[in-house]
Amino acid sequence: MKKVLILIVAVGLTMAGCKGKKAATETITAPVAVKVATAVDETIAQEVEFTANIEPWQKVDITPALQGARIARILVDVGDRVRKGQLVAEMDPTQYNTAKVNFDIAQADFRRIESVYKVGGVSEQAFRQAEAAYLIAKESFDNVASHVKLYSPIDGVVTARNADPGNLFTSTPILELMQIDRLKVRINVSEQYFRFVHEGSEVNFSVDIFPGETFPGKISLVSPSIDPATRTFMAEVTIPNGGGKLRPGMFARSMINMGNAPGVMVSDVAIQRQIGSNERFVWVISDGAAHRRSVEIGRQIGDRIVVTAGLEPGEQVATTSFSRLNEGTPVTIN
C-alpha cells in the first residue's frame, strides 16, 4: 500500500513539473507585439557630399622688387577694405633716386652718341654699346619706379600686414590682400560622376559655424582631365558673398545633385547598428516572425534612410521592441 502511494505521489510531481515547463515554454515563445514600417520604392535625388576649405576669389601679395630697400610708409592695416588702384605702401626713394641718375646719364650719353653716329662720327659698335647701356638703365629705372609706390591690384580686404615703416624689405610680402565678395571652393570629384558635373550647375553649401543654414553656389570650372593617381577631377565652385558672412578658411560641406535614380527608402527608426561594428541591420517581419537581415544604407532624407542593398520594396520591418527580438521570434503587428 505504501509503495502504491509513493508511486502516485511521484507521478503527480512529474506531471506537475511537465505542466510547469510547458507553461514556461509558452511564456517564452509568446508573440511579441511590434510596430512596422514598409520599405518604399522611390525616385531619389542622388546628392553627394564633398568637403573642402573655402578660398578667396583672389589673393594678392604686395611685394616690391627692391631687396634691401627700406619701407617708408604703410597706409593700410589688417581689416581695411581697399579699392583697385589704391595706394597702400611706399618704399624709401633712395634706390629710385640712384636709378633715376643712372638712367639720366645713360640717356644723355645715348642721345649724344646717336646724333654723332648719324653723321658718321662714331662707329656702329660704339653706338650699339651706348644704346644697350641706355636700354638697361631704362629697364632698371622703370622697375624701381613701379615698386616705390605700391598700389592694390584688386578690390578686397587686407588680411595680413607683415612689416612696419622703417623695416628693410627682404622676401616676406608686406601686405596680403584678398577679394572676398566672391569666394570659391575646389573639390575633388570621383570620376564616376564626371558626366553629371557641369559648369553652371547649382551647388548648396553649409558650414559648421552656421548650423541649419545653406548657401548657394555654382560650378564655374570643371577640369577637362582626370587624375590617374586618384581617379578624381577638380571642380571649382563660385560662392556669392555680398553679405560678407562667409570667410576664407572656413570648412564647407557641398552637396551636388548627380541626377535621379530609383531607390528603396525606409523609416530611420528601423535601421539598427551592431554594437562594436559598422554593420547595419533590420528586423524583417514575414510569416508572423522576425528575421534579422544586414543592409547597406545611403544618405538620410528627413526621417527616412535610403537602403542601397538588403531590402526589397514592400517588405515590412520592425520599428519597436528591438530588445525582445531574436531570429525567428513570433510577432504580432500592433
C-alpha positions in Angstrom: 0.0 0.0 0.0 2.9 2.4 0.8 4.6 1.5 -2.5 1.4 2.4 -4.4 1.1 5.7 -2.5 4.7 6.7 -3.2 4.2 5.8 -6.9 1.1 8.0 -7.1 2.9 11.0 -5.5 5.9 10.6 -7.8 3.6 10.5 -10.9 1.8 13.6 -9.6 5.0 15.5 -9.1 6.3 14.5 -12.5 3.1 15.7 -14.2 3.2 19.0 -12.2 6.8 19.5 -13.4 5.8 18.9 -17.0 3.0 21.4 -16.7 5.3 24.0 -15.3 7.8 23.5 -18.1 5.1 23.7 -20.7 3.8 26.9 -19.1 7.3 28.4 -19.1 7.8 27.5 -22.7 4.5 29.1 -23.7 5.6 32.3 -21.9 9.0 32.4 -23.7 7.5 31.8 -27.1 4.6 34.2 -26.8 4.4 36.5 -29.8 6.0 40.0 -29.4 3.9 42.9 -30.4 5.7 45.2 -32.8 5.1 48.2 -34.9 6.2 48.1 -38.5 7.2 50.3 -41.5 7.1 49.4 -45.1 10.0 49.8 -47.5 9.0 52.0 -50.4 10.4 52.2 -53.9 11.0 55.9 -54.8 12.9 58.1 -57.2 15.7 59.7 -55.2 17.9 62.7 -56.0 21.5 61.4 -55.9 23.1 64.1 -53.9 26.8 63.5 -53.0 28.6 65.5 -50.2 32.1 66.9 -50.7 34.2 68.7 -48.2 36.8 71.4 -48.7 38.0 74.7 -47.3 36.6 78.0 -48.6 39.2 80.1 -50.6 39.2 83.8 -51.5 38.3 84.6 -55.1 41.7 86.3 -55.5 44.7 86.5 -53.2 47.5 89.0 -53.8 50.8 89.6 -52.0 52.2 93.2 -52.1 55.8 92.5 -52.7 58.2 95.2 -54.1 61.1 94.1 -56.3 63.5 96.0 -54.1 65.5 93.7 -52.0 67.1 95.5 -49.0 65.0 98.7 -49.6 63.6 100.4 -46.6 59.8 100.7 -46.2 58.8 104.3 -45.9 55.0 104.1 -45.3 52.2 101.6 -45.0 48.9 103.2 -45.5 46.5 100.4 -44.6 46.1 97.8 -41.8 44.5 94.4 -41.3 40.8 94.5 -41.9 40.9 97.6 -44.0 39.0 97.5 -47.3 40.9 98.7 -50.4 39.9 99.6 -53.9 41.7 98.6 -57.1 44.4 101.2 -57.8 44.5 102.5 -54.2 48.0 103.4 -52.8 48.8 101.0 -49.9 52.5 101.4 -49.3 55.6 103.4 -50.2 59.3 102.5 -50.3 62.2 104.7 -49.4 63.1 106.6 -52.6 66.9 106.1 -52.3 67.1 103.3 -54.9 64.7 105.2 -57.1 66.9 108.3 -57.0 70.0 106.3 -57.8 68.3 104.5 -60.7 67.0 107.9 -62.0 70.5 109.4 -62.0 71.9 106.4 -63.8 69.1 106.5 -66.3 69.5 110.2 -67.0 73.2 109.7 -67.6 72.8 106.7 -69.9 70.0 108.6 -71.8 72.1 111.7 -72.3 75.1 109.6 -73.5 73.0 107.7 -75.9 71.4 110.8 -77.4 74.8 112.4 -77.9 76.3 109.4 -79.5 73.2 108.8 -81.6 73.5 112.3 -83.1 77.2 111.9 -83.9 76.6 108.4 -85.3 74.0 109.8 -87.8 76.7 112.0 -89.3 79.3 109.2 -89.3 81.3 110.5 -86.3 81.4 107.2 -84.3 81.4 103.5 -85.2 78.3 101.4 -85.2 79.8 99.4 -82.4 80.1 102.4 -80.1 76.5 103.4 -81.0 75.2 99.9 -80.1 77.1 99.9 -76.8 75.6 103.2 -75.9 72.1 102.0 -76.9 72.5 98.8 -74.8 73.6 100.8 -71.8 70.6 103.2 -72.2 68.1 100.3 -72.5 69.5 98.5 -69.4 69.4 101.7 -67.4 65.8 102.4 -68.6 64.6 99.0 -67.7 66.2 99.2 -64.2 64.7 102.6 -63.6 61.2 101.6 -64.8 61.3 98.5 -62.5 62.3 100.6 -59.5 59.8 103.3 -60.3 57.0 100.8 -60.4 57.8 99.5 -56.9 58.4 102.7 -55.0 54.7 103.3 -54.7 52.6 100.2 -54.3 49.0 100.0 -55.4 46.3 97.4 -54.8 45.6 95.4 -58.0 42.1 94.3 -56.7 39.1 95.3 -54.7 39.5 93.5 -51.4 40.4 93.5 -47.8 43.8 93.5 -46.0 44.2 90.1 -44.4 47.8 90.3 -43.2 50.4 93.0 -42.5 54.0 91.6 -42.1 56.1 94.8 -41.7 56.2 98.3 -40.3 57.6 101.6 -41.6 61.3 101.6 -41.3 61.8 97.9 -41.8 64.1 96.6 -44.5 62.2 94.6 -47.1 63.6 91.1 -47.5 61.3 88.5 -49.0 58.2 88.3 -46.9 55.2 90.2 -48.5 54.5 93.5 -46.9 50.7 93.0 -47.2 48.3 90.3 -48.1 45.1 91.2 -49.8 42.0 89.0 -50.5 38.9 89.5 -52.6 36.1 88.0 -50.5 32.9 89.5 -52.0 33.1 86.3 -54.0 34.6 83.1 -52.8 35.4 79.7 -54.3 35.8 76.1 -53.3 37.8 73.5 -55.1 36.5 69.9 -54.7 37.9 66.6 -56.0 35.1 64.6 -57.5 35.2 60.8 -58.2 35.4 60.0 -62.0 32.1 58.1 -61.8 30.3 61.4 -61.5 32.1 63.1 -64.4 29.1 63.1 -66.7 26.9 64.7 -64.0 29.1 67.7 -63.2 28.7 70.7 -65.5 29.6 74.4 -65.5 26.6 76.4 -64.2 25.2 73.5 -62.1 23.9 74.7 -58.7 25.5 73.6 -55.5 24.4 74.1 -51.9 26.9 74.7 -49.2 26.8 74.5 -45.4 29.4 75.5 -42.8 29.6 74.1 -39.3 29.7 77.6 -37.8 26.2 78.4 -39.1 24.2 75.2 -38.3 21.0 74.8 -40.3 21.9 77.4 -42.9 22.7 76.8 -46.6 24.5 79.0 -49.1 24.1 78.8 -52.8 26.9 78.4 -55.3 27.5 77.4 -58.9 30.1 75.3 -60.6 32.3 77.7 -62.6 35.1 75.4 -63.7 35.4 71.7 -64.4 38.8 70.2 -65.1 38.9 68.5 -68.6 41.1 65.7 -67.3 41.0 63.1 -64.6 44.0 62.5 -62.3 45.1 58.9 -63.0 46.6 58.5 -59.5 43.4 59.4 -57.5 40.8 58.8 -60.2 39.3 62.2 -59.4 38.8 65.5 -61.2 38.7 69.1 -59.9 35.6 71.2 -59.9 35.7 74.8 -58.8 32.5 76.3 -57.3 31.9 80.1 -57.1 30.0 81.3 -53.9 28.5 84.8 -53.8 29.4 86.5 -50.5 27.9 90.0 -50.8 26.8 89.9 -47.2 30.3 89.0 -46.0 29.1 86.2 -43.8 31.5 83.6 -45.1 35.2 83.8 -44.7 38.2 82.2 -46.4 39.4 79.2 -44.5 36.0 78.0 -43.3 35.3 74.3 -43.6 32.4 73.8 -46.1 30.2 70.9 -47.0 28.9 70.9 -50.5 26.0 68.9 -51.9 26.0 68.2 -55.6 23.0 66.6 -57.4 24.2 63.8 -59.6 20.8 63.1 -61.1 17.9 60.9 -60.0 17.7 57.2 -59.6 15.3 54.6 -58.2 15.9 53.5 -54.6 14.4 51.9 -51.5 13.6 54.1 -48.5 12.5 53.1 -45.0 12.0 54.8 -41.7 15.3 55.6 -40.0 13.9 54.1 -36.7 14.1 50.6 -38.3 17.8 50.8 -39.0 19.8 49.2 -36.2 23.6 49.1 -35.7 25.5 46.1 -34.5 27.4 47.1 -31.4 31.2 47.2 -31.9 31.0 47.4 -35.7 29.6 49.5 -38.6 27.1 46.7 -39.6 23.6 48.0 -40.1 20.6 45.6 -40.0 16.8 45.5 -39.8 14.2 43.0 -38.5 12.2 41.9 -41.4 8.7 40.7 -40.5 7.4 37.8 -42.6 5.2 34.8 -41.9 4.5 36.0 -38.4 8.1 36.0 -37.3 11.1 38.4 -37.1 14.2 37.8 -39.3 17.5 39.6 -38.9 18.9 41.0 -42.2 22.0 43.0 -42.8 21.5 46.1 -45.0 23.6 48.8 -46.7 22.5 52.4 -46.4 22.9 55.6 -48.2 22.0 59.2 -47.1 19.2 60.3 -44.8 16.4 62.4 -46.2 14.2 63.7 -43.4 13.2 60.9 -41.1 13.9 58.2 -43.7 17.1 56.5 -45.0 18.0 55.2 -48.4 18.7 51.4 -48.3 21.1 50.6 -51.1 21.2 46.8 -50.6 19.4 44.1 -48.5 15.8 45.2 -48.6 13.1 45.0 -51.2 10.2 47.4 -51.8 7.0 46.3 -49.9 8.9 44.4 -47.2 7.9 45.2 -43.6 10.4 46.0 -40.9 10.0 46.3 -37.2 10.3 49.8 -35.7 9.8 48.9 -32.0 10.5 46.1 -29.4 14.1 45.5 -30.7 15.4 44.2 -27.4 12.8 41.4 -27.4 13.5 40.2 -30.9 15.7 37.3 -31.9 15.9 35.3 -35.1 12.5 33.6 -35.7 10.8 35.3 -32.8 7.0 35.1 -33.3 5.5 38.6 -33.6 2.1 40.3 -33.9 1.8 43.6 -35.7 0.5 46.3 -33.4 
